[in-house]
Amino acid sequence: MASSEQLGLATELRETADIITMYHNVWQKQNKTTLNPTRKELRCLKRKDLVEALAKNLPVGTIRFGCHISKNFEDSDCHCTVLSTVDGSTIKARVLIGCDGANSMAAQYLGLGSPSHLPRLVHLGFTSYLHGHPFGTRFLRFAAQDFAVGRMPVNENLVHFFVTRSSPSTPVHVLSFTNESTAREYVLEKLQDCPAEIAEMVRRCDPAETKTLTKVRYRPPWQVMLGRFQRGTVTGGSATLEDAVVLARSLSRSVPDGVVDGSTSNRELEEKQIRSALGKYVRERRPRLFLLSLESFAFGTLLTAKSLLKKLVCVAVLALLGKSHVVMPTTNVAASSNTRQMVPVQSQVIGPRFFSHLVASMNKH
């Protein structure tokens, strides 16, 4: 919540989501359960609440909806970037910060290339309990063979859940999952192996607030460390609220009077100042984003790895990153190398930030 504190939104957002106090880890096959307290403030915010809190503090007309960008290019005559939308409209921007998801036009413009994807199918949603849910303030992480579930309370009447299963290896099945309903049915087949409270939670969810992802896209840490994140007055954002605070600070210091229209010479000076500010922003944020990317990459690799050595390396990386909740039970480790077991009982249960990244991706695919 540190970024929302600096943006003046923390108090308002805290009223929309209860604090989570414990990690509740369950390994079904081993009949093992652990409880660990959270070290930092952890809340599950609905995207809608966050967007509305940000939007209502902006001048009317600042936000434009339905602007699906088809391409963007730099116009040296007007010292701006021109965005073209699918309906033929154009938008001229003195500064462009691309936060447009996995299929980002800004990322293509910067030359970052296509993102990679994790071979997992993910079903996410919300379930309401009119008279209150019985789950308290615990973040449940339930792991079974080839299957995992996460459950986070939003408030006393609403919970968010996450269900994931490895993608099948046969091409015929993979092609069939271009249909979201088919992918959802495949993921939810495993509900029969879950405790009744989990199965009921998923089945009674609000259909309007569910999403099934057939691809979980990401950028590997080496691309974050070595990739180009600025081209002229165009850059991007990843951990958006954190980035926004740093970017605003860099711009306000370099262009204290704001970006305004003026003579050509003034525009050229402003453009140099903006470029300098964006360069400082990229240099400051790159190490932080590299660590976030490395953490997610390690969690994702741990989900799909078949080699015990690779799993141990991932756990070691997560331990070095200070993830004290990483647990790797040792029972039956030697039996873990079989076939397509993507979430083996001895591997890490999905971590909270990995959940958060996927939740944030719901509207990006």
Secondary structure, DSSP 8 states (H G I E B T S, - for coil): -HHHHHTT-HHHHHTTS-B--EEEEEETTTTEEEEEE-SS--B---HHHHHHHHHTTS-TT----S--EEEEEEETTTTEEEEEETTS-EEEESSEEE---TT-HHHHHHT----EEESEEEEEEEEE-TT--S-TTEEEEEEETTEEEEEEEEETTEEEEEEEEE--SSHHHHHHTTSHHHHHHHHHGGGGGS-HHHHHHHHTS-GGG-EEES-EEE--HHHHHHS--EETTEEE-SSHHHHHHHHHHHHHHHSTT------HHHHHHHHHHHHHHHHHHHHHHHHHHHHHHHHHHHHHHHHH---HHHHHHHHHHHHHTT-TT-----TTGGGTTSTT-SS-TTS----HHHHHHHHHTTTT-
